[in-house]
Amino acid sequence: MLQNKVEIAKKFVDLHRHGINAWSPKYQLPHMSDEAALLEIYYNLKGGEYGDTESNGMGELTIEIGQHDSMSGYPVLFEFPNLSDE
C-alpha cells in the first residue's frame, strides 16, 4: 500500500515544472529520502495542502495543477485512486 502512495506522489510531482528537490519536504529536509518525501507529498496531496482535492464520484480524487505549475504549461487535472490511510 505504501508503494502505491509513493507512485501516486511521484506521478503528481512529475507533472510539475519543478522536481522533487523543489518540493517542501526535500527543500526543508534535504537529507530526507525521496521515498519518505514522496510519501509526505501523498499525504499532503490527499489532505488538500496543494489545493482542493475533490472526489470524482468513481473512487478517485482529483486536483487541478495550474498552468503556471504544470510541466506542459497548461492546466492539468490529476486523478488518483482514493487509497485508505491504513
Buried (B, 14 or more C-beta within 10 A) or exposed (E): EEEEBBEBBBEBBEBBEEEBEEBEBBEEEEEBEBBBBBBBBBEBBBEEEBEEBEEEEEEEBBBBBEEEBBBEEEEBEBEBEEBEEE
